[in-house]
Amino acid sequence: MTQRGRATRPTGPTGRPRRTDGPRGGDRVGAPRGDLGARRARLREVIEPVVTEAGYDLEDLSVSRAGRRHVVRVIVDADGGINLDAVADVSRAVSAALDAAEESGGDIVAGEYQLEVSSPGVDRPLTLPRHWRRNVGRLVKVTVRGAAGLPEQRAAGDRQLTGRVIAADDDRVTLETDAGRAEHTYAELGPGRVQVEFTRLDEIDEADEFDGADEADDDTDDIDDEDVEDEER
């Protein structure tokens, strides 16, 4: 089952004990203790090839403190979305890669840390062509920048636009609004925001209920649905 934004629970090791021997991450050149930016860069060096090899895109990587330990959050996505099983597979691969990197080069994140791997939620901004492409058919709100000029001049000419993504490629996106369809280059647009459409959610729920009535006699499907619901909770 492919659902955007559902796989938000921690899927990696929690509070892993760290080695007390060997070089520490804060002692290596380029990763001074307390420098989260340097650690994030080192983490990306290790994590991004693993995610790419698995066939996904690394959409975001962040490191933050949670009490006495760090939280490493990894956001991955792909065309068509990414399901819970795939998230779990990526989490295990990333965890193994981090272990191997630390065995050979010392701790990347000082102290204990929690690894969280998830897919993007609907609140993630659309900033790259692939983000727009993956949201064809959705309603989005975006700022259309004004004429080229000084930043304050562009801001004065900016306008908010809400429209449905009809098509998107590497250069531009086609939006349909009440005024009709229009193409915009990505340079003309600020980050897009997907809008939740409650009427569409109602239609989806009704369709699911209809399908469920047709398949009520299928015991195998009933078991699978229960497993999915338990996993998502």
ABEGO torsion letter per residue (X at the ends): XBBBGABABBABBBGBBBBABEBBAAABBGBBBGBAAAAAAAAAAAAAAAAAAAGBBBABBBBBBBEABBBBBBBBBBBGEBBAAAAAAAAAAAAAAAAAAAAAAEBABBEBBBBBBBBBBAABBBABAAAAAAABGBBBBBBBBBBBEBAAAAAAABBBBBBBBABBBAABBBBBBAAEBBBBBAAABBBBBBBBBAAAAAAAAAAAAAAAAAAAABAAAAAAAAAAAAAAX
